[in-house]
Amino acid sequence: MSSISGLEEAVEDEFNSFFESSPPLKNMDKILETLNRFIELNSSSQGANGEGRRIVCVTSGGTTVPLEQRCVRYIDNFSSGNRGAASTENFVKAGYAVIFLYRRGTCQPYCRSLPDDPFLECFEFPDQTNIQVHTSHLEAVKSAVLEQQTAIAEDRLLKLPFSTIYEYLQMLRLIANGLKDVGPCSMFYLAAAVSDFYVPWNSMTEHKIESGSGPLDIRLAQVPKMLSVLRTNWAPKAFCISFKLETDSKILIEKATKALGKYKVHAVVANELSTRKEEVVVVSSSGNVVVRCDSDKPKSIVEDNLIRLIVDRHSTYIKESHP
Ligand code: 9Z3
């Protein structure tokens, strides 16, 4: 056995024990049925250049780490879901089918222009029996509803929610497995903020942790490195984009470059927390590209230019995979 396959096996083993001790996914059969139908339909549809339609899995939002099996308290990873939602809209526009794996309650595609509480803020009652949209929100509501309905009706958007790190990794594995046959036309765009540490299910207390007995000590185990297993075992032919988030801009590019080499992803999108909406750096073997929004276009967002670049790189990858 070569050392590479030995390493792959070790990573796979680590994940198998993670999954064996994870609480099983609720409604797994339903998720699998919808997922497989979506992949089947899209991979047999005609995309550009005579290829099957490209399929991207966009992950979005932060994973939670429960501290109790009947969870009252949990640790969270920050992410509003804005990046994932905006990127999804751009991928659909570029002709992709998107599997949007998102944290429940975070920002949704086509809803970015709506107020925080759309249900309460957008509607008014001209009389007792009618309800209508307030004129100031009419355009935003109309385009949100129409664009989302069109994407779903055309089988271009499948939304799958998660909350915990257990759900996220199990669902990602199901998606990777489903996309295996789509090969280079599939992509993983991993914008979700994923926990590095967790409490193993079998060492977790069942009931709410008692308070009142002083400070709480919790030992967190390391979450197995999903990127390794995704690249080597789950979906080795898929185009893979990961993200690197730092709060210290001095170490950002160095960390992203390290991740690129370690996980052999096709690009790492590096972003700093406070400037993430204005600027990202795409780090790859062909050099680093700074991507910003267009300052001369008032509604421009960084994801418009980011997704254009990623789609171009994906096209090159597909061409090189089918010479
Ligand atoms: C990101 O870096 C995303 O761009 C953000 C987007 C979470 C910053 P928002 O959702 O923000 O629009 O509010 N995602 C990846 C974060 C992450 O956890 N990366 C890991 C790391 O940095 C690698 S998987 O080590």
Residues whose N, C-alpha, C, O or C-beta is under 5 A from the ligand:
A	BS01	9Z3	F78 S79 S80 G81 N82 R83 L190 A191 A192 A193 V194 F243 K244 L245 N271 R276
